[in-house]
Amino acid sequence: MFQKSILHLDLDAFFAAVEVRDNSALKGKPLIIGGKSGRGIVASCTYEARRFGIHPAMPMQMAVRLCPDVIVLRGDYDKYSRHSKVVTDMIQEKAPLFEKSNIDEFYLDLTGMDRHVGCWKWSQELRTNIMQETGLPISCGLSVNKTVSKIGTEESKPNGQQLIQAGKEKQFIAPLSTRKLPGVGVQTFRKLALMGVRKIKTLSEIPPQLLQREFGEKGKNLWQRANGVDHSVFICSAKAITSFKSLATFSLPISVSLALIIPSFNSFLAISNSLMTL
């Protein structure tokens, strides 16, 4: 059986990065993309803005108070969608199986590729190609599951890359704040803090029954992720399935195609069946 290899890609500060790329005068300056009305929120911001404590989803009024000199742009979602499609098309052309989880975020299942091309080498080359083609910064993390790969990406930002070797997942995430776990929002973080749980290592040592009592079914998921375990499946678009089917026609050498197809075949069938019922 092949060792799972999951790559996570995230375009850094995507909306803001597009604007900086298109207008060099914005480079190195605190910039916010978002609504300018009283109820507007920050959709994206440069890392220069983040140094003032500004972050996505923050109320715009608060962000401006933190940095009165910040540049505020309403943004152009159509333009960002076009750039996202360019990246999506590049990934679709090269990846055996992928999931687009957001306009700027992707998961790729590279399981089996190590036998022929090397997952990490392939991932680095893909990241470089995307940056060269789009002129946009992108970070990535590679591990055995979605959760750890996403954390790896976040820890490598801005514009970095992180490889977490198989068997090192728990060791890698243990010293981090529980806020770093995907799915841990403000309320869950606060409740864990009130329980004296601020690090992922501490969370991983709590009996899962206790977490289930406090958080319901989510508690089991919290315990698994804190221990570096994530069995979540890929949710592929129709285009990804089409890409996978074209791979199955052996457009690659047969030995390489089989190495890519076999480990994810059951997942592929399940996804195909679910799509047919829509």
Order of alpha helices (4+ residues) and beta strands (2+ residues): beta-alpha-beta-beta-alpha-alpha-beta-alpha-beta-beta-alpha-beta-alpha-beta-alpha-alpha-alpha-alpha-alpha-alpha-alpha-alpha
